Amino acid sequence: MSEVRSRKKKTPVRSSLEGSIDPGSEPKSPSPSVKSSWFSSKEPTKGTRNFSLWNIWVATTILKVLLFDTYHSTDFDVHRNWLAITNRLPLKSWYIEATSQWTLDYPPFFAYFEWALSQFVPPRVVEDGCLDLVEKGQYGWATVVFQRSTVIITEIFLFAVLQTYINLSENKTLTFIIAGSLVLSPGLLIVDHMHFQYNGMLFGILCCVILCARHKKHYWMAFWFAVLLCFKHIFLYLAPAVFVYLLRAEVLDVTQKNIIKFVKWQNLFKLGAIVIAVFAVAFGPFIYYDVMPQLLSRLFPFSRGLTHAYWAPNIWALYSFVDKILVIVLQWPYINGLLSRLIHVPSREVIAAKIASAGNTGTKGLVQDVAFIILPNITPRVCFLLTLFYDVLSVLPVLLNPTFKRFIGALTLNAYASFLFGWHVHEKAVMLIIFPFTFLITEKRLLNCFMIIAGAGYVSLFPLLPSQNIVKALYTFIWFVIYTVSFNEVSSHKTKHERVFMFDRVALIYTLGLIPMVYFVFLLDIFKSKYVILQKFEFVGLMIYSVYCGVGVIGSWFGLSWLYFFEDSLWDSDTDE
Ligand SMILES: *[C@@H]1O[C@H](CO)[C@@H](O)[C@H](O)[C@H]1NC(C)=O
């Protein structure tokens, strides 16, 4: 068996080398002989192959342990502080405590989770300062080892869910590759195992929701989604798709003409009871202690700016960029004079005054909270309405035809809408798009869009880590090559349509362009310390990242939306094969 396993691991690498010679030439349907030689005919007999994620777990755990000592962000101290809060204080003060600025701002299940983890802190780690309630954590190696290990251990949940997904599927080669791409996701490596968070476990729960949808276990689906929301409320962005899918699949009976019988009340109450029960377990104690107002104000702080410290690659990044360009262009006397004859543009004096009053000098203002100089300012209301509009648009087809594919498509588009138009979006939220999207890669026509969002999305996470860290770039590159080729091999052409030639080429050029982009910003960072003039452009690197990746995210969104709304045949299937 070990021989089979080792061959299985090597195969994609070898094929990736061959594929990279001419990666753009795949529009012809893949030749069946090549396909079988890579993925099935080498098998002694069908069914003896072990589609196990266990090897991957062992291999990546070694890598993750080797990465223990790399950079971790302030999120590490955030989670350490939460361990301390939940361990040292009674439940009723968890959401009131404010010694450190890293207050507890995740929903209750996550707080219980931190409490549970804190029960396992060994005495040595306690001595190290892991459970101290202080303004700024004073911790050493022991705490790092402990907390990093908890991330690896809780991530096993993701592996278990995806292994179940493989075990229950018909086409195991395909689902094995989908599952492998998820557990090996560079996003998880960068955000969880270096930057520090617990996304592996949380996305495990999301995959659980998807798995339940796949096998029509709708009550379990409601249960797991409610659990997920009580762990991290960012998943609320996916709620429209889940809500509409459950409504249509379980509650509404469209064959009925009678308005009363149109709703299956019994199912509605069952679903409602499940969700309410989960929320009661999560929030009940805090309602009992009467600390709900504090809890809610922690979960939904409305005082933040439009963009996060570093712009997430979305519409607002491009919007800010256009504003910056306009400021520069309109300060040229000639252009300003010319344009002011045609349309209304602010005069140079007005622009200068605005820049001064916004404290928006140099390029620094680029990534701080943005006050737009030329373009109109954006309010939370605008963000909300735009997100809502695209959410509604994407769930309408689910209402008409609630297939599994439609549901996953809507889920992905919901994530896109919130990421592109949302208020104060974190760049990490891009994983919310990539995870559901991966389950759609059974169809070749979606592959281009997926590779763009995966490339742009994962690359946009690079600035979370220091620029000297090249593991992130190397790992992402290898992941990208392996999975582009693997997906290309196993996904199928269901529809007769040829793929659009131009889109293929542009997608390829765009993704290849990520490499020089990353390299250029890397050089910029290196030379910054040498040449003072470059320090003036401190944030230009980040801006290049957000704008270049933003173009990719928006492009892939267009591509997916187009196929979602105009290619019905892609979405009618109820299975993942
Ligand atoms: C998947 O199947 C394998 C072998 O058939 C079995 O050993 C394993 O326990 C199963 N895993 C899950 C999570 O169902």
The ligand as an SDF file (V2000), in Angstrom:
LIG
                    3D

 14 14  0  0  0  0  0  0  0  0999 V2000
  -13.0000    6.3660    5.2300 C   0  0  0  0  0  0  0  0  0  0  0  0
  -12.8130    5.0690    4.7110 O   0  0  0  0  0  0  0  0  0  0  0  0
  -11.6500    4.4000    5.2170 C   0  0  0  0  0  0  0  0  0  0  0  0
  -11.4570    3.1060    4.4880 C   0  0  0  0  0  0  0  0  0  0  0  0
  -12.5440    2.7150    3.7310 O   0  0  0  0  0  0  0  0  0  0  0  0
  -11.8290    4.1890    6.7120 C   0  0  0  0  0  0  0  0  0  0  0  0
  -10.6880    3.5330    7.2450 O   0  0  0  0  0  0  0  0  0  0  0  0
  -11.9860    5.5440    7.3720 C   0  0  0  0  0  0  0  0  0  0  0  0
  -12.2270    5.3670    8.7610 O   0  0  0  0  0  0  0  0  0  0  0  0
  -13.1340    6.3220    6.7560 C   0  0  0  0  0  0  0  0  0  0  0  0
  -13.0640    7.6470    7.3150 N   0  0  0  0  0  0  0  0  0  0  0  0
  -14.1120    8.3830    7.6200 C   0  0  0  0  0  0  0  0  0  0  0  0
  -13.8510    9.6810    8.2540 C   0  0  0  0  0  0  0  0  0  0  0  0
  -15.2370    8.0280    7.3980 O   0  0  0  0  0  0  0  0  0  0  0  0
  1  2  1  0
  1 10  1  0
  2  3  1  0
  3  4  1  0
  3  6  1  0
  4  5  1  0
  6  7  1  0
  6  8  1  0
  8  9  1  0
  8 10  1  0
 10 11  1  0
 11 12  1  0
 12 13  1  0
 12 14  2  0
M  END
$$$$
